[in-house]
Each structure stands twice: as C-alpha cells, then as structure tokens.
C-alpha cells in the first residue's frame, strides 16, 4: 500500500468511562514523520492505541487517506494499512522467529520473509529460535519486522528503543530513516529518547495531561533547550 495521510480532529478517548486524551487534533501528510513527545503518563500510548481502535472513543474523528475510520474496528483499520508496534512488542513467545514473521505476511507469499531477513540479518540467524529465547533487542526487531512485512501505509511506533542497548538503537533508527526516506510509509513515533526522535521527525507534537501542549518543527526544539526542558522535562545534548 502507498503511504497514507492521517487526520485527527478533537479526539477524546480512554478506557471505559475514563478519559485519558482530550481534544487532540493534528494531521500528518502521506510519507511524513511525526514524533509524539511528553513525560511518562501523559497519554502518548493511549493516543496510538486509539488510532488503532483499541480504546473507548468519547469524541472526535480519525481519517486515513481521507477516509473516515472513526467507527471502524481494529481489524478494519489494519486492513486499511495501519501497522502498530506496541511498547509491549507482543510477539508470540511459543512460536519461532519464522513462525512469528509468517503471521505478518497478510496474504503475501512466504518468499516475502526474505525482506525481513534483509532488514534484520540477526533474525535470519535466529529464525528457528522461539520468541522467548530472544533478547529484548531481537524481540523488538521481530515485532517491527513482522509489522513491516504487511506493507503498512501508516506505521505507529510506541517507544521502540525502550530498554535497548545504544548499538541496537542505532541499528533500528538507521532502518527507520531508510524506510522513511522512501516516502512509502507515514510514521508516527512515540519515543523518550528525545534527541533521536527530533533527528528523525518532520514535525513534533508534545502532550501534557492528555492534551496537546506544543506543536512545531524539530529544529525549534533543537535550538531551544530550555523549551525542551519545560515541555518534556529532559534536555537534549
């Protein structure tokens, strides 16, 4: 699928009657990259889960490629090309690497597995290992590769670098940069490693207490360390 735009208008959502995000609005053009930043517990994960249709919506609209998907279920959104790599990774611990990858093919031929192995050679080496035998970094690679095999038009990434060694972070961000450069997928990245996120993104949205507290260009934040500290609570180096 080609990259798709995503438009959010006055989105309010949470879990059951509890509202966690309020009046969130933004738009990302097809093929662009948005970084969503903020302190822990500010609603970033809930935002991505809502875009995937996994929460209780209390108001607002979501459009993918100009199509209103507000009332569509998670399966329908996935069918329209939304790929989601959650913070929990959600691989199948009792399946091998290759079996995990096959679940992401979405009707594509098994030969497409070679794409995953080209992206992450380490997965080829571990293809007969079970998910529970992988390191944290390898599990993250597997989760990302499985999602990318489905050729998503929009990719939602929830803190993909959490708990990973710097060398693995470098490897994952290099892959994402190459992927983004193709303009074949729209990427929304939630990440606590602020400097890496700002280097990657075309635009930035900062959340505070479930609402948008700032939007703008990464260059603005890179040039204004006090602003970063005020908005996010950690500076950049």
ABEGO torsion letter per residue (X at the ends): XBBBBBBBBGBBBBBEABBABBGBBBBBBBGBBBBBBEBBGAGAAAAAAAAAGABBBAEEBBBBGGBBAAABBAAAAAAAGBBBBBAAGGBBAABBAAAAAAAAAGGBBAAAAAAAAAABAAAAAAAABBAAABBAAAAAAAAAAAAAAAGBABBBBBGAABGBBAAAAAAAAAAAAAAAAAGABBBBBBBABAAAAAAABABBBBBBGGBBABBEBAAAAAABAAAAAAAAGBBBX
